[in-house]
Amino acid sequence: MSGGRVRGLAAAATAAALLALGCAGLAPGPGDAPPDPALPARARVEGVPFFPQREDQCGPAALAMVLAWGGLAADPETLRPWVYTESLRGSLQPALTAAARRAGRIAVPLAGREALEREIASGHPVIVLQNLGLEWVPLWHYAVVIGYDRERDELFLHSGTEADRRVSGELFRRSWRRAGDWGLVVLPPGRLPATAGEAALLEALAALERAGRPEAALSGYRALLARFPQSLPALLGLGNSAFAAGDLPLAEGALLQAVRLHPEAAVAFNNLAHVRIACGRPGAALPAARRAVALGGPHRAVFLGTLAEALAALPQAPETAGEDSEKIVDEPQCN
């Protein structure tokens, strides 16, 4: 919640800088997998703006395209300080991902042909990294895939100085494979990537919280719960984001749902108690705080601190407060 409070159960993972990696050969990769027959044979994402990519600036330009498509006022020059590394004369993938999240967007990496086509078929443009050179003399390049046509074996890219460029599917897949089949989906926070699992989405939303974008994270957690309605990390995340955004009733509602669905989750009881203290109802916080302490675990010291805070906030003597009932009030107390 605030200070040293437990903020959730989802751990963030650090993205690897694929630009530093090389391939020993051209062994088959996920980009060479056969197409998914359940997807349409042709798909396009309409309305993706195009920014010409001048030398060394394909990273900022590619990111500007997907951010502008998602409704943000973005341009390559503004984004350049966020993503461009002068000593490398280019942009690393983690920098693009972090910049998208700093802008309040859900950014989730993907790999492979099936994931790429599924996102395009869902109406989502995808940033891709290509090696347009050789294995031993790489020429790194970012482009934005906006469509595919299986019958012609073609893809449509915003790339370099050319918008809506037709590219041979075979040539694209070879250049993509030489760069590790890496792609990035960047979406408004209420819209989730079609191919991302729960863990990847939780990582992306936790990154939005760390970037100081609680409103964006809040929208994302709501969308995540629509897909995974019993997810404890998502309920905790929604509670945390709502608390950070100042919406105490929403935070309390999310945490009440968490304790109902996950009665052994000590962190959910602790955070519920913390929200109720913050909204001026320490008496209603006491049973939840005591339940968290009773469940214990590695954060028991934090739970004891929350309990002490609830007792100190009571208008009556702490030694007699709350002894009439240990039942957690399961109706909203914050309004």
MIGULUM-991948 format. One record per residue (C-alpha): residue number from 1; residue in one letter; x, y, z. Coordinates in steps of 0.25 Angstrom, whole numbers, plus 2048, in hexadecimal, padded with zeros to 3 digits. Example, Ala and Ser with C-alpha at 12.3 -4.5 7.8 and 13.67 -1.06 7.14 Angstrom:
2
<resi=1 resn=a X=831 Y=7EE Z=81F> $
<resi=2 resn=s X=837 Y=7FC Z=81D> $
//
This chain:
335
<resi=1 resn=m X=800 Y=800 Z=800> $
<resi=2 resn=s X=809 Y=80B Z=805> $
<resi=3 resn=g X=817 Y=80B Z=80B> $
<resi=4 resn=g X=81B Y=7FD Z=80F> $
<resi=5 resn=r X=80D Y=7F7 Z=80C> $
<resi=6 resn=v X=80C Y=7EA Z=804> $
<resi=7 resn=r X=808 Y=7EE Z=7F6> $
<resi=8 resn=g X=805 Y=7E1 Z=7F0> $
<resi=9 resn=l X=80A Y=7D3 Z=7ED> $
<resi=10 resn=a X=80E Y=7D5 Z=7DE> $
<resi=11 resn=a X=81D Y=7D6 Z=7DC> $
<resi=12 resn=a X=822 Y=7DE Z=7D1> $
<resi=13 resn=a X=82C Y=7D8 Z=7C8> $
<resi=14 resn=t X=838 Y=7DF Z=7C1> $
<resi=15 resn=a X=837 Y=7DF Z=7B2> $
<resi=16 resn=a X=844 Y=7DA Z=7AB> $
<resi=17 resn=a X=84B Y=7E3 Z=7A1> $
<resi=18 resn=l X=84A Y=7DA Z=794> $
<resi=19 resn=l X=853 Y=7E4 Z=78C> $
<resi=20 resn=a X=85F Y=7DE Z=794> $
<resi=21 resn=l X=85C Y=7D0 Z=790> $
<resi=22 resn=g X=860 Y=7C9 Z=783> $
<resi=23 resn=c X=85B Y=7BC Z=77C> $
<resi=24 resn=a X=864 Y=7B1 Z=779> $
<resi=25 resn=g X=85D Y=7AD Z=76D> $
<resi=26 resn=l X=84F Y=7AE Z=766> $
<resi=27 resn=a X=848 Y=7A2 Z=76D> $
<resi=28 resn=p X=839 Y=7A3 Z=76D> $
<resi=29 resn=g X=833 Y=7AD Z=776> $
<resi=30 resn=p X=825 Y=7B0 Z=77B> $
<resi=31 resn=g X=824 Y=7B9 Z=76F> $
<resi=32 resn=d X=824 Y=7AD Z=766> $
<resi=33 resn=a X=819 Y=7A6 Z=76C> $
<resi=34 resn=p X=80D Y=7A2 Z=763> $
<resi=35 resn=p X=802 Y=7AC Z=763> $
<resi=36 resn=d X=7F6 Y=7AA Z=76C> $
<resi=37 resn=p X=7EA Y=7A6 Z=763> $
<resi=38 resn=a X=7E0 Y=7AC Z=76D> $
<resi=39 resn=l X=7E5 Y=7BA Z=769> $
<resi=40 resn=p X=7E0 Y=7C1 Z=75D> $
<resi=41 resn=a X=7E9 Y=7C0 Z=751> $
<resi=42 resn=r X=7EA Y=7CF Z=750> $
<resi=43 resn=a X=7E9 Y=7DA Z=75A> $
<resi=44 resn=r X=7ED Y=7E9 Z=75B> $
<resi=45 resn=v X=7EE Y=7F3 Z=766> $
<resi=46 resn=e X=7E8 Y=800 Z=761> $
<resi=47 resn=g X=7EB Y=80E Z=765> $
<resi=48 resn=v X=7FA Y=80C Z=76A> $
<resi=49 resn=p X=801 Y=819 Z=767> $
<resi=50 resn=f X=80E Y=819 Z=760> $
<resi=51 resn=f X=81B Y=821 Z=764> $
<resi=52 resn=p X=827 Y=820 Z=75B> $
<resi=53 resn=q X=833 Y=819 Z=761> $
<resi=54 resn=r X=840 Y=821 Z=75F> $
<resi=55 resn=e X=84D Y=81B Z=762> $
<resi=56 resn=d X=84F Y=814 Z=770> $
<resi=57 resn=q X=841 Y=819 Z=774> $
<resi=58 resn=c X=838 Y=80D Z=770> $
<resi=59 resn=g X=836 Y=80A Z=77F> $
<resi=60 resn=p X=830 Y=818 Z=783> $
<resi=61 resn=a X=828 Y=818 Z=775> $
<resi=62 resn=a X=822 Y=80A Z=777> $
<resi=63 resn=l X=81E Y=80D Z=786> $
<resi=64 resn=a X=818 Y=81A Z=781> $
<resi=65 resn=m X=80F Y=813 Z=777> $
<resi=66 resn=v X=809 Y=809 Z=781> $
<resi=67 resn=l X=807 Y=814 Z=78C> $
<resi=68 resn=a X=800 Y=81D Z=782> $
<resi=69 resn=w X=7F7 Y=812 Z=77D> $
<resi=70 resn=g X=7F3 Y=810 Z=78B> $
<resi=71 resn=g X=7EF Y=81E Z=78D> $
<resi=72 resn=l X=7FB Y=825 Z=792> $
<resi=73 resn=a X=802 Y=832 Z=78D> $
<resi=74 resn=a X=80F Y=82C Z=789> $
<resi=75 resn=d X=81B Y=82F Z=780> $
<resi=76 resn=p X=828 Y=829 Z=77E> $
<resi=77 resn=e X=830 Y=835 Z=783> $
<resi=78 resn=t X=829 Y=835 Z=790> $
<resi=79 resn=l X=82B Y=827 Z=792> $
<resi=80 resn=r X=83A Y=827 Z=78E> $
<resi=81 resn=p X=83F Y=82A Z=79C> $
<resi=82 resn=w X=837 Y=81F Z=7A2> $
<resi=83 resn=v X=83C Y=814 Z=799> $
<resi=84 resn=y X=848 Y=817 Z=791> $
<resi=85 resn=t X=856 Y=813 Z=796> $
<resi=86 resn=e X=861 Y=81C Z=790> $
<resi=87 resn=s X=86C Y=813 Z=792> $
<resi=88 resn=l X=865 Y=808 Z=78B> $
<resi=89 resn=r X=85F Y=810 Z=780> $
<resi=90 resn=g X=852 Y=809 Z=782> $
<resi=91 resn=s X=847 Y=805 Z=78C> $
<resi=92 resn=l X=846 Y=7F9 Z=795> $
<resi=93 resn=q X=83A Y=7F1 Z=797> $
<resi=94 resn=p X=839 Y=7F3 Z=7A6> $
<resi=95 resn=a X=839 Y=802 Z=7A3> $
<resi=96 resn=l X=82E Y=801 Z=799> $
<resi=97 resn=t X=826 Y=7F9 Z=7A3> $
<resi=98 resn=a X=829 Y=802 Z=7AF> $
<resi=99 resn=a X=825 Y=80F Z=7A7> $
<resi=100 resn=a X=818 Y=809 Z=7A3> $
<resi=101 resn=r X=815 Y=806 Z=7B1> $
<resi=102 resn=r X=819 Y=814 Z=7B5> $
<resi=103 resn=a X=80F Y=81A Z=7AB> $
<resi=104 resn=g X=804 Y=812 Z=7B3> $
<resi=105 resn=r X=803 Y=807 Z=7A9> $
<resi=106 resn=i X=803 Y=7F8 Z=7AB> $
<resi=107 resn=a X=80F Y=7F2 Z=7A4> $
<resi=108 resn=v X=811 Y=7E3 Z=7A2> $
<resi=109 resn=p X=81C Y=7DC Z=79A> $
<resi=110 resn=l X=818 Y=7D1 Z=791> $
<resi=111 resn=a X=820 Y=7C7 Z=789> $
<resi=112 resn=g X=81C Y=7BE Z=77C> $
<resi=113 resn=r X=813 Y=7BE Z=770> $
<resi=114 resn=e X=806 Y=7B9 Z=777> $
<resi=115 resn=a X=807 Y=7C4 Z=782> $
<resi=116 resn=l X=80A Y=7CF Z=777> $
<resi=117 resn=e X=7FE Y=7CB Z=76E> $
<resi=118 resn=r X=7F5 Y=7C9 Z=77A> $
<resi=119 resn=e X=7F8 Y=7D8 Z=77F> $
<resi=120 resn=i X=7F6 Y=7DD Z=771> $
<resi=121 resn=a X=7E9 Y=7D6 Z=76F> $
<resi=122 resn=s X=7E4 Y=7DC Z=77C> $
<resi=123 resn=g X=7E7 Y=7EA Z=777> $
<resi=124 resn=h X=7F4 Y=7EC Z=77E> $
<resi=125 resn=p X=800 Y=7F1 Z=777> $
<resi=126 resn=v X=80E Y=7EB Z=77B> $
<resi=127 resn=i X=81C Y=7F1 Z=77C> $
<resi=128 resn=v X=826 Y=7E7 Z=777> $
<resi=129 resn=l X=835 Y=7E6 Z=777> $
<resi=130 resn=q X=83C Y=7E2 Z=76A> $
<resi=131 resn=n X=84A Y=7DF Z=767> $
<resi=132 resn=l X=84B Y=7E3 Z=758> $
<resi=133 resn=g X=85A Y=7E0 Z=758> $
<resi=134 resn=l X=861 Y=7D3 Z=75A> $
<resi=135 resn=e X=863 Y=7CA Z=766> $
<resi=136 resn=w X=871 Y=7CF Z=768> $
<resi=137 resn=v X=86F Y=7DD Z=763> $
<resi=138 resn=p X=861 Y=7E1 Z=769> $
<resi=139 resn=l X=859 Y=7ED Z=764> $
<resi=140 resn=w X=84E Y=7EF Z=76E> $
<resi=141 resn=h X=841 Y=7F5 Z=76B> $
<resi=142 resn=y X=833 Y=7F8 Z=771> $
<resi=143 resn=a X=827 Y=7F8 Z=769> $
<resi=144 resn=v X=818 Y=7F7 Z=76C> $
<resi=145 resn=v X=810 Y=7EC Z=766> $
<resi=146 resn=i X=802 Y=7F0 Z=762> $
<resi=147 resn=g X=7FD Y=7E4 Z=75A> $
<resi=148 resn=y X=7FF Y=7D7 Z=754> $
<resi=149 resn=d X=7FA Y=7CF Z=747> $
<resi=150 resn=r X=7FC Y=7C0 Z=748> $
<resi=151 resn=e X=7F8 Y=7BD Z=73A> $
<resi=152 resn=r X=802 Y=7C6 Z=734> $
<resi=153 resn=d X=80C Y=7C3 Z=740> $
<resi=154 resn=e X=80E Y=7D2 Z=742> $
<resi=155 resn=l X=80E Y=7DC Z=74E> $
<resi=156 resn=f X=80B Y=7EA Z=74F> $
<resi=157 resn=l X=815 Y=7F3 Z=756> $
<resi=158 resn=h X=817 Y=802 Z=75A> $
<resi=159 resn=s X=826 Y=801 Z=758> $
<resi=160 resn=g X=831 Y=80B Z=755> $
<resi=161 resn=t X=82C Y=816 Z=74C> $
<resi=162 resn=e X=821 Y=80E Z=746> $
<resi=163 resn=a X=813 Y=80C Z=74C> $
<resi=164 resn=d X=80A Y=800 Z=74A> $
<resi=165 resn=r X=816 Y=7F8 Z=743> $
<resi=166 resn=r X=814 Y=7EA Z=73D> $
<resi=167 resn=v X=81E Y=7E1 Z=742> $
<resi=168 resn=s X=820 Y=7D2 Z=73E> $
<resi=169 resn=g X=81C Y=7C9 Z=74A> $
<resi=170 resn=e X=828 Y=7C0 Z=748> $
<resi=171 resn=l X=832 Y=7CC Z=748> $
<resi=172 resn=f X=82B Y=7D2 Z=754> $
<resi=173 resn=r X=82C Y=7C6 Z=75C> $
<resi=174 resn=r X=83B Y=7C4 Z=759> $
<resi=175 resn=s X=83E Y=7D2 Z=75D> $
<resi=176 resn=w X=835 Y=7D1 Z=769> $
<resi=177 resn=r X=83B Y=7C3 Z=76D> $
<resi=178 resn=r X=849 Y=7C9 Z=76D> $
<resi=179 resn=a X=844 Y=7D3 Z=778> $
<resi=180 resn=g X=83E Y=7C9 Z=781> $
<resi=181 resn=d X=82F Y=7C9 Z=77C> $
<resi=182 resn=w X=82D Y=7D5 Z=785> $
<resi=183 resn=g X=821 Y=7DE Z=785> $
<resi=184 resn=l X=81A Y=7E8 Z=78E> $
<resi=185 resn=v X=80B Y=7EB Z=78F> $
<resi=186 resn=v X=808 Y=7F8 Z=795> $
<resi=187 resn=l X=7F9 Y=7FB Z=798> $
<resi=188 resn=p X=7F0 Y=805 Z=7A0> $
<resi=189 resn=p X=7EF Y=800 Z=7AE> $
<resi=190 resn=g X=7E0 Y=7FB Z=7AD> $
<resi=191 resn=r X=7E4 Y=7F2 Z=7A1> $
<resi=192 resn=l X=7EC Y=7E5 Z=7A3> $
<resi=193 resn=p X=7F5 Y=7DE Z=799> $
<resi=194 resn=a X=7EE Y=7D2 Z=793> $
<resi=195 resn=t X=7FA Y=7C9 Z=796> $
<resi=196 resn=a X=7FF Y=7CD Z=7A3> $
<resi=197 resn=g X=7FD Y=7C3 Z=7AF> $
<resi=198 resn=e X=7FA Y=7C8 Z=7BD> $
<resi=199 resn=a X=808 Y=7C8 Z=7C2> $
<resi=200 resn=a X=80D Y=7D1 Z=7B7> $
<resi=201 resn=l X=801 Y=7DA Z=7B9> $
<resi=202 resn=l X=803 Y=7DB Z=7C8> $
<resi=203 resn=e X=812 Y=7DF Z=7C5> $
<resi=204 resn=a X=80E Y=7EA Z=7BB> $
<resi=205 resn=l X=804 Y=7F0 Z=7C5> $
<resi=206 resn=a X=80D Y=7EF Z=7D1> $
<resi=207 resn=a X=817 Y=7F7 Z=7C8> $
<resi=208 resn=l X=80C Y=802 Z=7C6> $
<resi=209 resn=e X=80B Y=803 Z=7D5> $
<resi=210 resn=r X=81A Y=805 Z=7D6> $
<resi=211 resn=a X=81A Y=80F Z=7CB> $
<resi=212 resn=g X=810 Y=817 Z=7D3> $
<resi=213 resn=r X=804 Y=815 Z=7CA> $
<resi=214 resn=p X=7F9 Y=810 Z=7D4> $
<resi=215 resn=e X=7ED Y=814 Z=7CC> $
<resi=216 resn=a X=7F3 Y=80C Z=7C0> $
<resi=217 resn=a X=7F6 Y=800 Z=7C9> $
<resi=218 resn=l X=7E8 Y=801 Z=7CE> $
<resi=219 resn=s X=7E2 Y=800 Z=7C1> $
<resi=220 resn=g X=7EB Y=7F4 Z=7BD> $
<resi=221 resn=y X=7E8 Y=7ED Z=7CA> $
<resi=222 resn=r X=7D9 Y=7EE Z=7C7> $
<resi=223 resn=a X=7DB Y=7E8 Z=7B9> $
<resi=224 resn=l X=7E4 Y=7DD Z=7BF> $
<resi=225 resn=l X=7D9 Y=7D9 Z=7C9> $
<resi=226 resn=a X=7CF Y=7D9 Z=7BD> $
<resi=227 resn=r X=7D8 Y=7CE Z=7B7> $
<resi=228 resn=f X=7DC Y=7C7 Z=7C5> $
<resi=229 resn=p X=7D1 Y=7CB Z=7CF> $
<resi=230 resn=q X=7D7 Y=7C3 Z=7DA> $
<resi=231 resn=s X=7E6 Y=7C7 Z=7D9> $
<resi=232 resn=l X=7EB Y=7CB Z=7E7> $
<resi=233 resn=p X=7F7 Y=7D4 Z=7E1> $
<resi=234 resn=a X=7ED Y=7DB Z=7D8> $
<resi=235 resn=l X=7E3 Y=7DE Z=7E4> $
<resi=236 resn=l X=7EF Y=7E3 Z=7ED> $
<resi=237 resn=g X=7F4 Y=7EB Z=7E1> $
<resi=238 resn=l X=7E7 Y=7F1 Z=7DF> $
<resi=239 resn=g X=7E6 Y=7F5 Z=7EE> $
<resi=240 resn=n X=7F4 Y=7FB Z=7EE> $
<resi=241 resn=s X=7F1 Y=803 Z=7E1> $
<resi=242 resn=a X=7E4 Y=808 Z=7E6> $
<resi=243 resn=f X=7EA Y=80C Z=7F3> $
<resi=244 resn=a X=7F5 Y=813 Z=7EC> $
<resi=245 resn=a X=7EB Y=81A Z=7E4> $
<resi=246 resn=g X=7E3 Y=81F Z=7F0> $
<resi=247 resn=d X=7D7 Y=816 Z=7ED> $
<resi=248 resn=l X=7D6 Y=80F Z=7FB> $
<resi=249 resn=p X=7C8 Y=809 Z=7F8> $
<resi=250 resn=l X=7CD Y=802 Z=7EC> $
<resi=251 resn=a X=7DA Y=7FD Z=7F3> $
<resi=252 resn=e X=7D1 Y=7F8 Z=7FF> $
<resi=253 resn=g X=7C8 Y=7F1 Z=7F5> $
<resi=254 resn=a X=7D3 Y=7EA Z=7EE> $
<resi=255 resn=l X=7DA Y=7E5 Z=7FB> $
<resi=256 resn=l X=7CC Y=7E0 Z=800> $
<resi=257 resn=q X=7CB Y=7D8 Z=7F4> $
<resi=258 resn=a X=7D9 Y=7D3 Z=7F6> $
<resi=259 resn=v X=7D7 Y=7CE Z=804> $
<resi=260 resn=r X=7CA Y=7C7 Z=801> $
<resi=261 resn=l X=7D0 Y=7C0 Z=7F5> $
<resi=262 resn=h X=7DE Y=7BD Z=7FC> $
<resi=263 resn=p X=7DB Y=7BC Z=80B> $
<resi=264 resn=e X=7E9 Y=7B8 Z=80E> $
<resi=265 resn=a X=7F0 Y=7C4 Z=807> $
<resi=266 resn=a X=7F6 Y=7CC Z=813> $
<resi=267 resn=v X=7FA Y=7D7 Z=80A> $
<resi=268 resn=a X=7EC Y=7D9 Z=806> $
<resi=269 resn=f X=7E7 Y=7DB Z=814> $
<resi=270 resn=n X=7F2 Y=7E4 Z=818> $
<resi=271 resn=n X=7F0 Y=7ED Z=80C> $
<resi=272 resn=l X=7E1 Y=7ED Z=80F> $
<resi=273 resn=a X=7E4 Y=7F2 Z=81D> $
<resi=274 resn=h X=7ED Y=7FC Z=818> $
<resi=275 resn=v X=7E2 Y=802 Z=80E> $
<resi=276 resn=r X=7D8 Y=802 Z=819> $
<resi=277 resn=i X=7E2 Y=80A Z=822> $
<resi=278 resn=a X=7E4 Y=814 Z=817> $
<resi=279 resn=c X=7D5 Y=816 Z=815> $
<resi=280 resn=g X=7D3 Y=819 Z=824> $
<resi=281 resn=r X=7CD Y=80B Z=829> $
<resi=282 resn=p X=7D8 Y=805 Z=832> $
<resi=283 resn=g X=7CD Y=7FD Z=839> $
<resi=284 resn=a X=7CA Y=7F6 Z=82C> $
<resi=285 resn=a X=7D8 Y=7F4 Z=829> $
<resi=286 resn=l X=7DC Y=7ED Z=836> $
<resi=287 resn=p X=7D6 Y=7DF Z=833> $
<resi=288 resn=a X=7DD Y=7DF Z=825> $
<resi=289 resn=a X=7EA Y=7E3 Z=82B> $
<resi=290 resn=r X=7E9 Y=7D8 Z=836> $
<resi=291 resn=r X=7E6 Y=7CE Z=82B> $
<resi=292 resn=a X=7F3 Y=7D2 Z=824> $
<resi=293 resn=v X=7FB Y=7D1 Z=830> $
<resi=294 resn=a X=7F5 Y=7C3 Z=833> $
<resi=295 resn=l X=7F8 Y=7BE Z=825> $
<resi=296 resn=g X=806 Y=7C3 Z=826> $
<resi=297 resn=g X=811 Y=7C0 Z=81C> $
<resi=298 resn=p X=81D Y=7C8 Z=818> $
<resi=299 resn=h X=816 Y=7D5 Z=819> $
<resi=300 resn=r X=811 Y=7D3 Z=827> $
<resi=301 resn=a X=819 Y=7DF Z=82D> $
<resi=302 resn=v X=812 Y=7E8 Z=823> $
<resi=303 resn=f X=804 Y=7E2 Z=827> $
<resi=304 resn=l X=808 Y=7E5 Z=835> $
<resi=305 resn=g X=80B Y=7F3 Z=832> $
<resi=306 resn=t X=7FD Y=7F5 Z=82B> $
<resi=307 resn=l X=7F6 Y=7EF Z=837> $
<resi=308 resn=a X=7FD Y=7F9 Z=840> $
<resi=309 resn=e X=7F9 Y=804 Z=837> $
<resi=310 resn=a X=7EB Y=800 Z=837> $
<resi=311 resn=l X=7EB Y=7FF Z=846> $
<resi=312 resn=a X=7F1 Y=80D Z=847> $
<resi=313 resn=a X=7E7 Y=813 Z=83E> $
<resi=314 resn=l X=7DB Y=80E Z=847> $
<resi=315 resn=p X=7D4 Y=819 Z=84F> $
<resi=316 resn=q X=7D3 Y=810 Z=85B> $
<resi=317 resn=a X=7DD Y=809 Z=864> $
<resi=318 resn=p X=7E5 Y=7FF Z=85B> $
<resi=319 resn=e X=7E5 Y=7F4 Z=866> $
<resi=320 resn=t X=7D6 Y=7F3 Z=865> $
<resi=321 resn=a X=7D3 Y=7F6 Z=856> $
<resi=322 resn=g X=7CE Y=7EC Z=84D> $
<resi=323 resn=e X=7CC Y=7E1 Z=857> $
<resi=324 resn=d X=7BD Y=7E0 Z=854> $
<resi=325 resn=s X=7BF Y=7DA Z=847> $
<resi=326 resn=e X=7CA Y=7D3 Z=83F> $
<resi=327 resn=k X=7C2 Y=7D2 Z=832> $
<resi=328 resn=i X=7C6 Y=7D9 Z=827> $
<resi=329 resn=v X=7BC Y=7E3 Z=822> $
<resi=330 resn=d X=7B9 Y=7DE Z=814> $
<resi=331 resn=e X=7B1 Y=7EB Z=810> $
<resi=332 resn=p X=7B8 Y=7F7 Z=80A> $
<resi=333 resn=q X=7BC Y=801 Z=815> $
<resi=334 resn=c X=7C3 Y=80C Z=80C> $
<resi=335 resn=n X=7BA Y=816 Z=805> $
//
